[in-house]
Every structure is written in structure tokens, then in C-alpha cells.
Amino acid sequence: MAWGVLQLAAAEARGEVTILRTKLRFEEPTAAGWADLMCNVVLHPVALPVSSARRFRRMVKGRVRSRVSCDGHVCEIQFVHRKLMLVRSQMGGHTLYDSARY
């Protein structure tokens, strides 16, 4: 988890993303007991290295140029403790969440 946070900070320093908001939900978990570090970020266009751009083009059948267009796209990244992710993915935690939410 710490490695991911460091990578996100490095991406912001390189101008690849802008961190808009963070919520440290380890200190105040949700009503369902979920705890994480949630970050909302804006993506900025990134020039891929030639080898990565070729591999990416093959994955999407050549429909992209060497510069990926994602400028302004907002996304959420959740940094989660491994044990909480295990509960969520393999022990029915997400199913319980879905039934309570919807």
C-alpha cells in the first residue's frame, strides 16, 4: 500500500495526475466497516515510451496515437489493506455491501 501511495505522489510530481481530494477512512471507517485511503485524481495526457506505446496499440488494435488522450478524466483510487481486500473479494464482503446499498 505504501508503494502505491509513493507512486501516486511521484506521478503528481511528474505532472501526470493532480490529486483533488483524499479521505483517510482508516481513521473513520464507513458504516459498513470499510476502511481505506481514497484519492480522487485528474489524469493528464502522458507520452508513452515507444515500446509501451507499441504494446498498447497492439492491445487496442492500433486505434490510439503515441499520446494517450485522458486529459481531465477524474477517477478514484482506493488504497486498501490486504486483509480488508480479502474479506471484500473472497468472503462475501462486497455482496453484503451491494445488498445493503441497493
N, C-alpha and C positions, 0 to 999 in steps of 0.2 A: 504494500500500500504506500509506503514512504517513497519507494522508487517512482511510482506513478505520479505522486504529488510533485516530486522533483522534476519529472519530465514535463509536466504541465507548466510549472514555473519557468523552465528553460524555453518551452515553446512560446510563452508570453514574452520572454526577454528577446527572442528572435523575431518577434512581430507576427508570428503565425496565428496566434489567438489573442483575444482580450478577455480576461476574466471579469464577468459582470457582477457576479454575486456568489457568495459561499454560505453554506449553512453547516455548522458543526453539530450534527444530530447525535453525536456520541454523548454530548453533554445533556441534551434534552431529546430523548428518543420520541418517535411518533407514538400515538395512542396504541398502535398495534405492536409496539416494542421494536420497531425498525430503527437502527442507528447506522449512520454513515457520515461521510463528508461529501456533501453535494455541491457541485460547482456548475454554474451556468456560464458558458463561454460563447464568444462570437468567433467564427472561423474566418480567416483571411486567406486569399489565394497564395498558393505555395508553388514555386517552381521545383518540380521533382528532378532528382538526378537522372541522367539519361537511362541508366539500367532500370531504375524503378519506373520511369515513365513507360519504357517498352513493356515491362511486365504488366503494368496497369492497363495499357492499351490492349494487350492480349486478353486480359480478364474481361474487359468490356467490349471486345471485338473492334478495337480501333476507333471508337466513337468519341474519343477525347483528344485534346491537343496536349502539348507538353505542360501547359499550365492548367491546373485543376480549378474550375470555377466554383468556388464555395463562399465567396465574399459575402459577409453579412448573415450567413446561416447561424442560427443560435441553437445550441444543443446543451444537454445536461450530462454531466459525468458524475457517476457515483463511485466513491472510493469506499469499499466495504471490507470489513473484517472477514477473513476466510471462513471462520466458523458460522457467522451470520449468513454468508452466501450458501454454505452447505445446507442450513436449515431452509433457506428460501428455495433452493433448486432441487434438493433431494428428499426433503422431509415434509413437503406439502405446504410450506410457509406461504408461497406465492398463491396457491389455490385458496387458502384461507383469506388472504388479503383481497383477492378478486371477489370472493363471495361477500365479504364484509363491505367492500367499496361499492359494488354494483348491485 
